[in-house]
Amino acid sequence: MKRIAVTGSGSREDTLVAKALSIMCGYDLCISPPFSQTAIKYGMSMDIEMCQWPDSYVYCLDVFTERIIVEQQYGGNFVSDGSVFKELVWLKCRYPHLELIYEQSMIHSLERVVVAYSAKNYDIIFHLSGRQKSSITGDCLPQLLDMYGIPYKPIHSPDSETDLKAMVEYLGISPVMSASFSLSKATRELTFK
């Protein structure tokens, strides 16, 4: 059984690589729901940048809950686009210096739950870092993983195709499709979604 998370800067490229990896390996894919879905469900502003503290927290908690439900249904081989982490990192970086201890403790509590879930439920976490510029959110995740001692495999490659080849080699599996074809298929499917 291979339960894989692909993390990075939280960009669309992370989702593309995760989708291509799932195609390449013949695994299920679990991707983060769009912010608009959560906004509609809870009557929040459709602009994520307009979220105040309570709505930001609700967003992260809702996405994490949805992720747990979906990933537990798969049970076997799947690739996650890392949303267990990326919304948490977004929340931590959005409110790095909250004055109120209550809000800080809420973020820390959510962080501990996400980390415990991840440590127990992912066999491997690949962190894409080769082509991305250093950023607060991009740097926060490796620091978080290191702090809690969660093993992960950094992927430092010049392009997505090389990323995929490195991941498959690390997993020790025979791909069902080539890296280039998987990327092309993933790009088409994400474009028309």
C-alpha positions as semicolon CSV with decimal commas, in nm:
position;residue;x (nm);y (nm);z (nm)
1;M;0,000;0,000;0,000
2;K;0,135;0,343;-0,097
3;R;-0,024;0,654;0,049
4;I;0,162;0,951;-0,092
5;A;0,142;1,324;-0,027
6;V;0,297;1,576;-0,265
7;T;0,366;1,912;-0,105
8;G;0,536;2,231;-0,216
9;S;0,451;2,599;-0,215
10;G;0,077;2,535;-0,238
11;S;0,075;2,633;-0,604
12;R;-0,116;2,484;-0,896
13;E;0,207;2,309;-0,998
14;D;0,191;2,095;-0,682
15;T;-0,155;1,973;-0,785
16;L;-0,038;1,911;-1,142
17;V;0,254;1,696;-1,026
18;A;0,030;1,508;-0,779
19;K;-0,224;1,437;-1,053
20;A;0,045;1,330;-1,300
21;L;0,199;1,100;-1,036
22;S;-0,139;0,937;-0,974
23;I;-0,182;0,881;-1,350
24;M;0,172;0,753;-1,387
25;C;0,130;0,502;-1,102
26;G;-0,236;0,415;-1,163
27;Y;-0,332;0,540;-0,814
28;D;-0,637;0,731;-0,692
29;L;-0,602;1,110;-0,657
30;C;-0,719;1,322;-0,368
31;I;-0,709;1,697;-0,435
32;S;-0,806;1,996;-0,230
33;P;-1,155;2,136;-0,293
34;P;-1,156;2,492;-0,426
35;F;-1,196;2,773;-0,176
36;S;-1,523;2,877;-0,347
37;Q;-1,683;2,546;-0,243
38;T;-1,616;2,614;0,125
39;A;-1,716;2,980;0,087
40;I;-2,055;2,884;-0,056
41;K;-2,111;2,616;0,210
42;Y;-2,048;2,858;0,500
43;G;-2,164;3,186;0,346
44;M;-1,817;3,341;0,336
45;S;-1,671;3,598;0,098
46;M;-1,571;3,441;-0,233
47;D;-1,238;3,627;-0,220
48;I;-0,995;3,428;-0,005
49;E;-0,791;3,741;0,063
50;M;-1,095;3,901;0,229
51;C;-1,123;3,621;0,487
52;Q;-1,099;3,740;0,843
53;W;-0,965;3,518;1,122
54;P;-1,283;3,312;1,196
55;D;-1,354;3,232;0,830
56;S;-0,988;3,149;0,765
57;Y;-0,995;2,898;1,049
58;V;-1,326;2,749;0,931
59;Y;-1,182;2,710;0,581
60;C;-0,879;2,517;0,706
61;L;-1,082;2,298;0,939
62;D;-1,339;2,219;0,670
63;V;-1,078;2,125;0,407
64;F;-0,894;1,905;0,658
65;T;-1,218;1,729;0,755
66;E;-1,309;1,671;0,390
67;R;-0,959;1,538;0,322
68;I;-0,983;1,285;0,605
69;I;-1,319;1,157;0,479
70;V;-1,200;1,118;0,120
71;E;-0,863;0,963;0,202
72;Q;-1,017;0,710;0,441
73;Q;-1,253;0,596;0,164
74;Y;-0,958;0,512;-0,062
75;G;-0,774;0,307;0,196
76;G;-0,525;0,168;-0,061
77;N;-0,299;0,344;-0,307
78;F;-0,356;0,716;-0,349
79;V;-0,174;1,042;-0,413
80;S;-0,277;1,351;-0,216
81;D;-0,194;1,702;-0,332
82;G;-0,082;1,781;0,021
83;S;-0,380;1,984;0,125
84;V;-0,358;1,839;0,473
85;F;-0,061;2,073;0,503
86;K;-0,109;2,355;0,257
87;E;-0,412;2,517;0,420
88;L;-0,248;2,488;0,763
89;V;0,066;2,658;0,631
90;W;-0,153;2,923;0,464
91;L;-0,325;2,990;0,799
92;K;0,002;3,002;0,995
93;C;0,161;3,241;0,745
94;R;-0,151;3,454;0,716
95;Y;-0,161;3,515;1,090
96;P;0,201;3,481;1,205
97;H;0,175;3,724;1,495
98;L;-0,174;3,700;1,640
99;E;-0,197;3,902;1,957
100;L;-0,462;3,689;2,119
101;I;-0,341;3,373;2,290
102;Y;-0,673;3,200;2,215
103;E;-0,626;3,224;1,838
104;Q;-0,261;3,118;1,862
105;S;-0,360;2,812;2,063
106;M;-0,630;2,725;1,806
107;I;-0,373;2,726;1,524
108;H;-0,130;2,523;1,735
109;S;-0,401;2,268;1,821
110;L;-0,499;2,230;1,455
111;E;-0,130;2,196;1,368
112;R;-0,084;1,910;1,616
113;V;-0,389;1,724;1,480
114;V;-0,279;1,768;1,115
115;V;0,075;1,653;1,195
116;A;-0,050;1,347;1,389
117;Y;-0,283;1,253;1,102
118;S;-0,007;1,295;0,844
119;A;0,249;1,095;1,040
120;K;0,003;0,808;1,072
121;N;-0,160;0,812;0,729
122;Y;0,109;0,887;0,469
123;D;0,375;0,635;0,376
124;I;0,581;0,904;0,204
125;I;0,568;1,281;0,168
126;F;0,743;1,429;-0,135
127;H;0,825;1,798;-0,098
128;L;0,882;1,983;-0,428
129;S;1,138;2,255;-0,380
130;G;1,366;2,260;-0,683
131;R;1,220;2,539;-0,897
132;Q;1,025;2,745;-0,649
133;K;1,144;3,076;-0,519
134;S;1,191;3,098;-0,146
135;S;0,874;3,223;0,018
136;I;0,724;3,234;0,365
137;T;0,473;2,959;0,283
138;G;0,726;2,752;0,087
139;D;0,978;2,763;0,371
140;C;0,722;2,706;0,648
141;L;0,630;2,349;0,554
142;P;0,980;2,191;0,566
143;Q;1,035;2,369;0,898
144;L;0,708;2,223;1,028
145;L;0,797;1,870;0,911
146;D;1,145;1,898;1,062
147;M;1,011;2,033;1,392
148;Y;0,779;1,736;1,438
149;G;1,024;1,480;1,297
150;I;0,800;1,373;1,008
151;P;1,010;1,203;0,740
152;Y;0,981;1,351;0,392
153;K;1,173;1,332;0,068
154;P;1,279;1,666;-0,082
155;I;1,261;1,669;-0,462
156;H;1,505;1,917;-0,621
157;S;1,457;1,884;-0,995
158;P;1,474;2,126;-1,289
159;D;1,127;2,033;-1,420
160;S;0,808;1,841;-1,339
161;E;0,896;1,546;-1,561
162;T;1,221;1,491;-1,370
163;D;1,028;1,530;-1,043
164;L;0,797;1,246;-1,145
165;K;1,083;1,018;-1,251
166;A;1,261;1,080;-0,920
167;M;0,946;1,002;-0,721
168;V;0,872;0,679;-0,908
169;E;1,233;0,568;-0,870
170;Y;1,218;0,639;-0,496
171;L;0,892;0,442;-0,467
172;G;1,047;0,149;-0,654
173;I;0,742;0,091;-0,872
174;S;0,696;0,035;-1,244
175;P;0,496;0,321;-1,394
176;V;0,188;0,239;-1,600
177;M;0,248;0,550;-1,816
178;S;0,550;0,764;-1,896
179;A;0,619;1,086;-1,707
180;S;0,573;1,305;-2,014
181;F;0,241;1,143;-2,111
182;S;0,116;1,159;-1,751
183;L;0,200;1,531;-1,731
184;S;0,028;1,600;-2,062
185;K;-0,284;1,409;-1,955
186;A;-0,290;1,577;-1,612
187;T;-0,256;1,922;-1,771
188;R;-0,548;1,856;-2,009
189;E;-0,770;1,720;-1,731
190;L;-0,697;2,008;-1,491
191;T;-0,751;2,266;-1,768
192;F;-1,097;2,135;-1,851
193;K;-1,207;2,081;-1,493
